[in-house]
Amino acid sequence: MDNKINSSAALWNAANEKLTEKIHSQDIGHLIRELKRAHMKSDELYVYCSDCDKALIERVLADYPFTLHFNVTDMSQLKGKTLVHYKSGDLPDELAAMLVLATKYGAYVEPLVSYLDRRFGRTEVELLHSGYFLHMKSFSILSRPSNRIVKRALDLVSAITLSLVAIPIGLLAALAIKLESPGPIFYRQARVGQFNQEFDVIKFRSMRNDAEKNGAQWASKNDARVTRVGRFIRKTRIDELPQLINVLKSEMSLVGPRPEREVFIKELETVIPYYRFRHAVKPGITGLAQVSYPYGASIEDAVWKHKYDIFYIKHQSLLLDIKILLLTVKTVLFGMGR
């Protein structure tokens, strides 16, 4: 019996060591995506597109739990099925007419990108094309002036209210920063905001004063440039509190895509489709990407965060903003994301 127990313990320890090694050797965001994918139910998806777009769709959907069927016209197979179309203006007339007819037979028909938005809460930016941006109703925050008015009202009321709490916390943070390391309390840095206009984002300094003596660098999760006080205020998001000033000045919003530096934007826009479209709205102190995706500082991480940013721009609403703010509180309490 003891031998069996020892043998089982040895096997368990070996398996645990392998799992730990795998976790440390792989990007945590990739692992989370793989775990989610493993628990997804595989669905049949009927896709209607031109022949030249088929390879793109197969590649983009390769990691999704779909069995793909392209341009099926047999109505007997389509009752109760989900039919998605891509670039409907490029479809042959007979396929377009068939999709209209399919709804009469109980098929559910919608654009591919909209279907993926609804199912997974993010936008596959590789599938976007100019048509989405020309039809501004696809982007609620841009097409409805009332949305902007309500959003600005929420920003002002929330920023003023939060300032009452932020001031005493900020005074303690300022004292701790000054006592730990030489240099200014606040850190100002040029970021790109709405309509590609630069502004100075304001934060509590969380790094050494000479953090960028060798030039601009991507921040990383365990960045050696971060001070001990800086580590705490970054984890709790206290370092972001001075950005309430940016919100009051209408340079930022409480919720929106995080503002980035021009030097990094120039790099990212070469590999991420429509990356500058994030500047159609005000940047935010927090955003859907920050509460939906784990911390990451790689190009791949930027791609995934952009999917959530574009989804947010397309579907922004008061309820979505409130949901993101509540999730941000949860993120701060449990120390996830960034």
Secondary structure, 3 states (H helix, E strand, C coil): CHHHHHHHHHHHHHHHHHHHHHHHHCCHHHHHHHHHHHCCCCEEEEEECCHHHHHHHHHHHHHCCEEEEECCCCHHHCCCCEEEECCHHHCCHHHHHHHHHHHHHCCEEEEHHHHHHHHHCCCCHHHCCHHHHHCHHHCHHHHCHHHHHHHHHHHHHHHHHHHHHHHHHHHHHHHHHHHHCCCCCEEEEEEECHHHCEEEEEEECCECCCCCCCCCCCCCCCCCCECHHHHHHHHCCHHHCCHHHHHHCCCCEEECCCCECHHHHHHHCCCCCCHHHHHHCCCEEECHHHHHCCCCCCHHHHHHHHHHHHHHHHHCCHHHHHHHHHHHHHHHHHCCCC
